Amino acid sequence: MIADDRPTLGIGMVGYAFMGRVHSQAWRSVGAFFDLPVRPVMAALGGRSKEATTAAARDLGWAAAETDWRDLIARDDVQVVDICTPGDSHAEIAIAALAAGKHVICEKPLANSVAEAEAMAAAARAAAGRGVHAMVAFNYRRVPAVALARRWVAEGRLGRLHHVRAQYLQDWIADPAFPLVWRLQRERAGSGALGDIGAHVIDTAQFITGELLEGVSALTETFVKERPLAGASAGLSATGATDGAAGGAAANPAGGTVDGAVATGAVDVDDAALFIGRFSGGALGSFEATRFATGRKNALRIEVNGSKGSLAFDFEAMNELWFHDHTLPAAEAGFRRVIVTEAEHPYAAAWWPPGHGLGYEHTFTHEIKDFVEAVAAGVAPAPSFADGLRVQRVLAAVEASAADGSRFTPVEES
């Protein structure tokens, strides 16, 4: 084996389910495709179950397993803590890791409440003064087409921005029989489609435009208010529990009753959120986040219209960016498709020949690459915990507006 004399950067990750698997893939692959100033070492994986965590560490490429995240943070061979747990544990783990002098990358949304996000942002500010850095993991910023869209807006190719239309459409819980997984419980997830996928589209819109949402008017809805309790879940799939210990006939979300062996629970988060908003530069925005858009699997869509042009993106065709140059004569104008795989495009030079598209997992590799480079250089990575807090404030304004008859609600300033 060829010797590698670069300094090492020990990684400890908490959580090994859907996000843990994709983060593991990113940590495994980033050094093979990007020339990093340090060598990431996958030191330890954290989870509650010793047997399951040990098996996941073996399968995903981690050198050791820990069943208490406090022990993972305390390890001398861990300099970075990667948080891939549900939102209810983000604040506790991140604040403890930063206090221990560990750099932190944390999955989105940053927290389950503004108060938690404020505490995390304050801890990150204090840690930054000691040379310890933190980043929130909004991976869609690292789609090459999205990064290119940001570049073109920053270069002024769209002129003054007038409209932003943003959607995140999924359908994985449209079946009323789908079980009550943690993403449908406020105590674990904070909110429903709004926080889970709405947070992504809010951040993506603010990233591309370079502007912040200043106020919103919103509607939210929970279409299925009672669901079977979950037996087992993985990623975005689950099976229902069959233990009838709850007893008796339970309410069926579709009406009537279900078999007495199936217990149900209340859904206390939104299934869908719609809101309009005003951006700091004057543009108007419309947003939709739903997990009931039957036929749409992961359609993060955004269109931006400006005085000099427009652009449009859909993650279900993630290697394409559509662009309209409004300065051309009408006879020549119109949207054209740009295949974002050229070496001149963001991140693309590290991968395959032009026209050989990338996938979902590559966005996380790009995210890890940017994070590692920032940490190695001693500079603040982006998006910061302060950026995550700003998104959390938008989420809170949406919920407040929806609870108050869609009243226009300013986004609280930091």
C-alpha positions as CSV (number, residue, x, y, z in Angstrom):
1,M,0.0,0.0,0.0
2,I,1.3,3.5,-0.9
3,A,2.0,5.5,2.2
4,D,-0.2,8.5,2.9
5,D,1.5,11.1,5.0
6,R,-1.4,13.5,5.2
7,P,-2.8,14.4,8.7
8,T,-5.8,12.3,9.7
9,L,-9.2,13.5,10.7
10,G,-11.1,11.0,12.8
11,I,-14.8,10.8,12.3
12,G,-17.4,9.6,14.7
13,M,-21.0,9.3,13.5
14,V,-24.2,8.9,15.5
15,G,-27.0,7.0,13.8
16,Y,-26.8,4.3,11.1
17,A,-30.3,4.3,9.4
18,F,-31.2,6.0,6.2
19,M,-29.0,9.2,6.8
20,G,-26.3,7.2,8.5
21,R,-25.9,4.9,5.5
22,V,-25.7,7.7,3.0
23,H,-23.3,9.7,5.1
24,S,-21.1,6.5,5.5
25,Q,-21.1,6.2,1.7
26,A,-19.9,9.8,1.5
27,W,-17.1,9.4,4.1
28,R,-16.0,6.2,2.3
29,S,-15.8,7.8,-1.2
30,V,-14.8,11.4,-0.7
31,G,-11.1,10.7,-0.5
32,A,-11.1,8.6,-3.6
33,F,-12.5,11.4,-5.8
34,F,-11.3,14.6,-4.2
35,D,-7.8,15.7,-3.3
36,L,-8.3,16.5,0.3
37,P,-5.7,18.2,2.6
38,V,-6.4,15.6,5.3
39,R,-7.4,11.9,5.3
40,P,-10.8,11.2,6.9
41,V,-10.7,8.1,9.1
42,M,-14.1,6.4,9.9
43,A,-13.2,5.9,13.6
44,A,-16.5,5.0,15.3
45,L,-20.2,4.6,14.8
46,G,-22.7,5.2,17.5
47,G,-26.1,3.6,18.1
48,R,-28.3,2.3,21.0
49,S,-28.2,-1.4,20.2
50,K,-24.8,-3.1,20.6
51,E,-25.6,-5.9,18.2
52,A,-27.2,-3.7,15.5
53,T,-24.5,-0.9,15.8
54,T,-21.7,-3.5,15.6
55,A,-23.3,-5.0,12.5
56,A,-23.8,-1.6,10.9
57,A,-20.2,-0.5,11.7
58,R,-19.0,-3.7,10.0
59,D,-21.2,-3.2,6.9
60,L,-20.7,0.5,6.5
61,G,-16.9,0.6,7.0
62,W,-16.5,2.0,10.6
63,A,-13.6,0.8,12.7
64,A,-15.5,0.6,16.0
65,A,-19.0,0.8,17.6
66,E,-20.2,2.7,20.6
67,T,-23.6,2.3,22.3
68,D,-23.5,5.7,24.0
69,W,-22.9,8.9,22.0
70,R,-21.1,10.4,25.0
71,D,-18.5,7.7,24.8
72,L,-18.1,8.4,21.0
73,I,-17.5,12.1,21.7
74,A,-15.0,11.3,24.4
75,R,-12.8,9.1,22.1
76,D,-9.4,10.6,21.4
77,D,-9.5,9.3,17.8
78,V,-12.6,11.3,17.0
79,Q,-12.2,15.0,15.9
80,V,-15.5,15.3,14.0
81,V,-19.0,14.2,15.1
82,D,-21.5,13.6,12.4
83,I,-25.1,13.6,13.7
84,C,-27.5,11.5,11.7
85,T,-30.2,11.0,14.3
86,P,-33.8,12.2,14.5
87,G,-34.2,15.9,15.4
88,D,-35.1,15.4,19.0
89,S,-31.4,14.5,19.8
90,H,-29.6,17.0,17.6
91,A,-29.2,19.8,20.2
92,E,-28.0,17.6,23.0
93,I,-25.4,15.8,20.9
94,A,-24.2,18.8,19.0
95,I,-23.8,21.1,22.0
96,A,-21.9,18.4,23.9
97,A,-19.6,17.7,21.0
98,L,-18.8,21.3,20.4
99,A,-18.1,21.8,24.1
100,A,-15.7,18.8,23.9
101,G,-13.8,20.5,21.0
102,K,-15.1,18.4,18.2
103,H,-16.2,19.7,14.9
104,V,-19.8,19.0,14.1
105,I,-21.8,18.3,11.0
106,C,-25.5,17.9,11.7
107,E,-28.4,16.7,9.6
108,K,-31.3,19.0,8.8
109,P,-33.5,20.5,10.1
110,L,-31.0,21.8,12.7
111,A,-33.4,21.1,15.6
112,N,-37.1,20.6,16.5
113,S,-37.7,24.1,17.8
114,V,-36.3,27.6,17.5
115,A,-35.2,27.5,21.1
116,E,-33.1,24.4,20.5
117,A,-31.7,25.9,17.3
118,E,-30.8,29.1,19.1
119,A,-28.9,27.1,21.7
120,M,-27.0,25.2,19.0
121,A,-26.1,28.3,17.1
122,A,-24.9,30.0,20.3
123,A,-22.7,26.9,21.0
124,A,-21.3,27.0,17.5
125,R,-20.4,30.7,17.8
126,A,-18.6,30.0,21.1
127,A,-16.8,27.0,19.6
128,A,-15.7,29.0,16.5
129,G,-13.8,31.3,18.8
130,R,-11.8,28.2,19.8
131,G,-11.2,27.1,16.2
132,V,-14.0,24.5,16.3
133,H,-16.5,24.5,13.5
134,A,-20.1,23.3,12.7
135,M,-22.2,22.9,9.6
136,V,-25.8,21.9,9.0
137,A,-26.2,19.3,6.3
138,F,-28.5,20.7,3.6
139,N,-27.2,18.4,0.9
140,Y,-29.2,19.8,-2.0
141,R,-27.0,22.8,-2.1
142,R,-24.4,20.4,-3.4
143,V,-26.3,19.2,-6.5
144,P,-24.1,20.5,-9.3
145,A,-27.1,22.0,-11.1
146,V,-28.2,23.8,-8.0
147,A,-24.7,25.2,-7.4
148,L,-24.6,26.3,-11.0
149,A,-28.0,28.0,-10.6
150,R,-26.6,29.9,-7.6
151,R,-23.5,30.9,-9.6
152,W,-25.6,32.3,-12.4
153,V,-27.9,34.3,-10.1
154,A,-24.8,35.7,-8.3
155,E,-23.3,36.7,-11.7
156,G,-26.5,38.7,-12.4
157,R,-27.7,36.6,-15.3
158,L,-31.3,36.7,-14.1
159,G,-31.2,40.4,-13.3
160,R,-33.6,41.5,-10.6
161,L,-35.5,38.6,-9.1
162,H,-39.3,38.7,-9.2
163,H,-40.6,35.2,-8.5
164,V,-39.5,32.0,-6.8
165,R,-41.7,28.9,-7.1
166,A,-40.5,26.0,-4.9
167,Q,-41.9,22.6,-4.3
168,Y,-40.9,19.4,-2.6
169,L,-43.3,16.6,-3.6
170,Q,-43.3,13.0,-2.2
171,D,-45.9,10.3,-1.9
172,W,-44.5,7.7,0.5
173,I,-47.2,8.2,3.2
174,A,-50.3,8.6,0.9
175,D,-51.6,5.2,1.9
176,P,-53.7,5.6,5.1
177,A,-52.4,2.2,6.2
178,F,-48.8,3.3,6.3
179,P,-47.6,3.0,9.9
180,L,-46.9,5.8,12.4
181,V,-43.1,6.1,12.0
182,W,-41.0,8.6,13.9
183,R,-41.3,11.2,11.1
184,L,-45.0,11.4,11.9
185,Q,-44.6,12.2,15.6
186,R,-44.0,15.7,16.7
187,E,-42.0,14.7,19.8
188,R,-39.4,13.0,17.5
189,A,-39.5,15.0,14.3
190,G,-40.7,18.5,15.4
191,S,-43.0,18.9,12.4
192,G,-44.1,16.8,9.4
193,A,-43.5,17.5,5.7
194,L,-42.8,21.1,6.7
195,G,-39.6,20.3,8.7
196,D,-38.6,17.2,6.9
197,I,-38.7,18.4,3.3
198,G,-39.9,21.9,3.5
199,A,-36.7,22.8,5.3
200,H,-34.8,21.6,2.3
201,V,-36.7,23.7,-0.2
202,I,-36.5,26.8,2.0
203,D,-32.8,26.5,2.2
204,T,-32.4,25.7,-1.5
205,A,-34.5,28.8,-2.5
206,Q,-32.5,31.1,-0.1
207,F,-29.2,29.6,-1.4
208,I,-30.0,30.0,-5.1
209,T,-31.4,33.5,-4.7
210,G,-28.9,34.8,-2.1
211,E,-32.0,36.3,-0.4
212,L,-33.8,35.5,2.9
213,L,-37.5,35.0,3.4
214,E,-38.8,37.9,5.5
215,G,-42.5,36.8,6.1
216,V,-45.0,34.1,5.2
217,S,-48.7,33.3,4.9
218,A,-49.4,29.6,5.3
219,L,-51.8,26.7,5.3
220,T,-51.0,23.2,6.7
221,E,-53.1,20.0,6.7
222,T,-52.9,16.5,8.2
223,F,-54.9,14.3,5.8
224,V,-54.6,11.1,7.8
225,K,-55.0,11.8,11.5
226,E,-54.7,8.2,12.8
227,R,-52.3,5.5,11.7
228,P,-51.3,2.0,12.7
229,L,-48.4,1.8,15.1
230,A,-45.1,1.0,13.5
231,G,-43.5,-2.4,14.1
232,A,-40.3,-1.8,12.2
233,S,-39.0,0.9,9.9
234,A,-36.1,1.6,7.7
235,G,-35.5,4.6,5.5
236,L,-38.9,5.7,4.2
237,S,-40.5,2.2,4.5
238,A,-42.1,0.5,7.5
239,T,-44.3,-2.3,8.6
240,G,-47.2,-2.1,11.1
241,A,-47.1,-3.5,14.6
242,T,-49.3,-6.6,15.2
243,D,-49.2,-6.6,19.0
244,G,-52.8,-6.2,20.2
245,A,-51.7,-5.1,23.7
246,A,-53.5,-1.8,23.2
247,G,-56.7,-3.9,23.1
248,G,-60.1,-3.5,21.3
249,A,-60.9,-2.1,17.9
250,A,-58.9,0.9,16.9
251,A,-60.0,3.8,14.7
252,N,-59.2,3.3,11.0
253,P,-57.8,6.4,9.4
254,A,-60.0,5.7,6.4
255,G,-63.1,5.3,8.5
256,G,-64.7,2.5,10.4
257,T,-62.6,0.1,12.5
258,V,-59.7,-2.1,11.9
259,D,-58.9,-5.6,13.3
260,G,-58.6,-5.6,17.1
261,A,-55.0,-6.8,16.8
262,V,-53.9,-3.5,15.2
263,A,-53.3,-0.6,17.5
264,T,-53.2,2.9,16.1
265,G,-51.9,6.3,17.2
266,A,-52.6,9.9,16.4
267,V,-50.6,11.8,13.8
268,D,-49.7,15.1,15.4
269,V,-47.6,16.7,12.5
270,D,-48.6,18.1,9.1
271,D,-48.9,16.0,6.0
272,A,-48.6,19.1,3.8
273,A,-47.7,22.7,4.0
274,L,-48.4,25.6,1.5
275,F,-47.2,29.1,2.0
276,I,-46.4,32.3,0.2
277,G,-43.6,34.6,1.2
278,R,-41.6,37.7,0.5
279,F,-37.9,37.7,0.0
280,S,-35.5,40.4,1.3
281,G,-34.8,41.6,-2.2
282,G,-38.5,42.0,-3.0
283,A,-39.1,38.8,-4.9
284,L,-42.3,36.9,-4.2
285,G,-42.2,33.2,-3.3
286,S,-44.6,30.3,-3.3
287,F,-43.8,27.1,-1.5
288,E,-45.3,23.6,-1.2
289,A,-44.1,20.6,0.8
290,T,-46.2,17.5,0.8
291,R,-45.8,13.7,1.2
292,F,-49.2,13.1,-0.5
293,A,-48.3,14.0,-4.1
294,T,-49.1,10.6,-5.6
295,G,-46.7,9.7,-8.3
296,R,-44.0,12.1,-7.1
297,K,-41.1,10.3,-5.4
298,N,-38.6,13.0,-4.7
299,A,-39.5,16.1,-6.7
300,L,-37.6,19.0,-5.3
301,R,-38.5,21.7,-7.9
302,I,-37.6,25.3,-8.1
303,E,-38.1,28.0,-10.7
304,V,-36.7,31.6,-10.4
305,N,-37.9,34.4,-12.7
306,G,-35.9,37.6,-13.1
307,S,-35.9,40.6,-15.3
308,K,-33.2,39.2,-17.5
309,G,-33.9,35.5,-17.4
310,S,-35.3,32.5,-15.6
311,L,-34.0,29.1,-14.5
312,A,-35.8,25.9,-13.4
313,F,-34.6,22.7,-11.7
314,D,-36.2,19.4,-10.7
315,F,-34.3,16.9,-8.6
316,E,-36.0,14.0,-10.4
317,A,-33.9,15.1,-13.3
318,M,-31.0,16.2,-11.2
319,N,-28.3,16.5,-13.9
320,E,-30.4,19.1,-15.8
321,L,-30.8,22.9,-15.4
322,W,-33.2,24.8,-17.6
323,F,-32.3,28.4,-18.5
324,H,-34.1,31.1,-20.3
325,D,-32.1,34.2,-21.5
326,H,-34.7,37.0,-21.7
327,T,-32.2,39.4,-23.3
328,L,-32.3,37.4,-26.6
329,P,-34.8,38.4,-29.3
330,A,-38.2,36.8,-28.9
331,A,-37.6,34.7,-32.1
332,E,-34.6,33.1,-30.4
333,A,-35.7,33.0,-26.8
334,G,-37.0,30.1,-24.7
335,F,-35.9,27.7,-22.1
336,R,-32.9,25.5,-23.0
337,R,-31.7,22.4,-21.2
338,V,-28.2,22.4,-19.8
339,I,-26.7,19.0,-18.9
340,V,-24.7,19.8,-15.8
341,T,-21.8,17.3,-16.2
342,E,-19.1,19.3,-17.8
343,A,-15.7,19.7,-16.0
344,E,-16.4,23.5,-15.7
345,H,-19.6,22.8,-13.7
346,P,-19.5,22.7,-9.9
347,Y,-18.0,19.4,-8.5
348,A,-18.4,17.6,-11.9
349,A,-14.7,17.5,-12.8
350,A,-14.0,14.9,-10.0
351,W,-16.4,12.4,-11.5
352,W,-17.2,10.9,-14.9
353,P,-16.9,12.1,-18.5
354,P,-19.5,14.6,-19.7
355,G,-23.0,13.2,-20.0
356,H,-22.4,10.5,-17.4
357,G,-24.8,11.6,-14.7
358,L,-24.5,11.7,-10.9
359,G,-27.0,10.6,-8.3
360,Y,-28.4,11.4,-4.9
361,E,-25.4,10.0,-3.0
362,H,-23.0,12.3,-4.7
363,T,-24.6,15.3,-3.1
364,F,-23.4,14.0,0.3
365,T,-19.9,13.3,-1.0
366,H,-19.8,17.0,-2.1
367,E,-21.1,18.1,1.2
368,I,-18.5,16.1,3.1
369,K,-15.7,17.4,0.8
370,D,-16.7,21.0,1.4
371,F,-16.9,20.4,5.2
372,V,-13.5,18.7,5.4
373,E,-11.8,21.4,3.3
374,A,-13.2,24.1,5.5
375,V,-12.2,22.3,8.8
376,A,-8.7,21.7,7.5
377,A,-8.4,25.4,6.5
378,G,-9.7,26.6,9.8
379,V,-12.6,28.5,8.2
380,A,-16.3,28.4,8.8
381,P,-18.1,25.8,6.6
382,A,-21.5,26.7,5.0
383,P,-24.3,26.4,5.7
384,S,-23.6,27.3,9.3
385,F,-25.7,26.6,12.4
386,A,-26.8,30.3,12.1
387,D,-28.1,29.4,8.6
388,G,-29.9,26.4,10.1
389,L,-31.4,28.6,12.7
390,R,-32.7,31.0,10.1
391,V,-34.5,28.1,8.3
392,Q,-35.9,27.1,11.7
393,R,-37.3,30.6,12.2
394,V,-39.0,30.3,8.8
395,L,-40.5,26.9,9.8
396,A,-41.8,28.5,13.0
397,A,-43.3,31.4,11.1
398,V,-45.1,29.0,8.8
399,E,-46.6,27.1,11.7
400,A,-47.6,30.3,13.5
401,S,-49.3,31.7,10.3
402,A,-51.2,28.4,9.7
403,A,-52.4,28.4,13.3
404,D,-53.6,32.0,13.0
405,G,-55.8,31.8,9.9
406,S,-52.9,32.2,7.4
407,R,-52.1,35.7,8.8
408,F,-49.0,37.2,7.2
409,T,-46.3,36.4,9.8
410,P,-42.8,38.0,9.8
411,V,-39.9,35.7,10.2
412,E,-38.2,36.5,13.5
413,E,-34.8,38.1,13.1
414,S,-31.8,36.6,14.7
